[in-house]
């Protein structure tokens, strides 16, 4: 499902316009991204939580040359599904 299909499904279910729904979805994702950039956790009851996790520096290999290299430490956003979402699967 892509953004247009998601917006269409929500618009049909709520009776809102597809343009309004797309704007709302974009605003929700922007707020989640802003919170993640600040290092905050976003928890949505019944759906799951988004949290920023640190990835330590590690050793890897250059796939084209096979040469050993160091991969720099970084941060990633991890999603953990809530029980309500897991039950639907």
C-alpha positions as CSV (number, residue, x, y, z in Angstrom):
1,X,0.0,0.0,0.0
2,X,1.4,3.4,-0.9
3,X,0.5,6.9,0.3
4,X,-2.2,7.4,-2.2
5,X,-3.9,4.1,-1.5
6,X,-3.7,4.8,2.3
7,X,-5.2,8.2,1.9
8,X,-8.0,6.9,-0.3
9,X,-8.8,4.2,2.2
10,X,-8.9,6.7,5.1
11,X,-10.9,9.2,3.1
12,X,-13.5,6.6,2.2
13,X,-13.7,5.4,5.8
14,X,-14.0,8.9,7.4
15,X,-15.8,10.8,4.7
16,X,-13.0,13.4,4.4
17,X,-11.4,14.5,1.2
18,X,-8.3,12.7,0.0
19,X,-6.3,15.9,-0.1
20,X,-7.1,16.6,3.5
21,X,-6.2,13.1,4.5
22,X,-2.8,13.3,2.7
23,X,-2.0,16.6,4.5
24,X,-2.9,15.0,7.8
25,X,-0.7,11.9,7.1
26,X,2.2,14.1,6.1
27,X,1.8,16.1,9.3
28,X,1.8,12.9,11.4
29,X,5.0,11.6,9.7
30,X,6.7,15.0,10.1
31,X,5.9,15.0,13.8
32,X,7.3,11.5,14.2
33,X,10.4,12.4,12.3
34,X,10.9,15.6,14.4
35,X,10.5,13.7,17.6
36,X,13.0,11.1,16.4
37,X,15.5,13.8,15.5
38,X,15.2,15.1,19.1
39,X,15.9,11.6,20.4
40,X,12.4,11.2,21.7
41,X,10.3,8.0,21.6
42,X,6.9,8.1,19.9
43,X,4.4,5.6,21.3
44,X,1.0,5.0,19.6
45,X,-1.3,2.9,21.7
46,X,-2.4,-0.3,19.9
47,X,0.0,0.3,17.1
48,X,3.6,0.5,18.4
49,X,6.4,2.7,19.2
50,X,9.2,4.4,17.3
51,X,12.5,4.8,19.2
52,X,16.0,6.1,18.2
53,X,18.7,3.5,18.8
54,X,22.5,3.9,18.6
55,X,24.4,1.7,16.2
56,X,28.0,1.3,17.4
57,X,31.1,1.6,15.2
58,X,31.8,-1.8,13.6
59,X,34.1,-3.6,11.1
60,X,32.8,-4.4,7.6
61,X,34.1,-5.2,4.2
62,X,34.0,-3.2,1.0
63,X,31.9,-5.5,-1.3
64,X,33.7,-4.5,-4.5
65,X,37.3,-4.9,-3.2
66,X,36.9,-7.1,-0.1
67,X,39.0,-4.7,1.9
68,X,38.3,-4.4,5.6
69,X,36.9,-1.0,6.6
70,X,35.4,0.6,9.7
71,X,31.7,1.5,9.5
72,X,31.0,4.7,11.6
73,X,28.7,4.8,14.5
74,X,25.2,6.0,13.6
75,X,21.6,6.2,14.9
76,X,18.6,4.4,13.5
77,X,14.9,4.6,14.1
78,X,13.5,1.3,15.3
79,X,9.8,0.3,15.3
80,X,8.4,-2.1,17.9
81,X,4.8,-3.4,17.2
82,X,2.3,-3.2,20.0
83,X,0.3,-6.3,21.0
84,X,-2.8,-5.0,19.2
85,X,-1.0,-4.9,15.9
86,X,0.7,-8.3,16.5
87,X,-2.6,-9.9,17.2
88,X,-3.9,-8.7,13.8
89,X,-1.1,-10.4,12.0
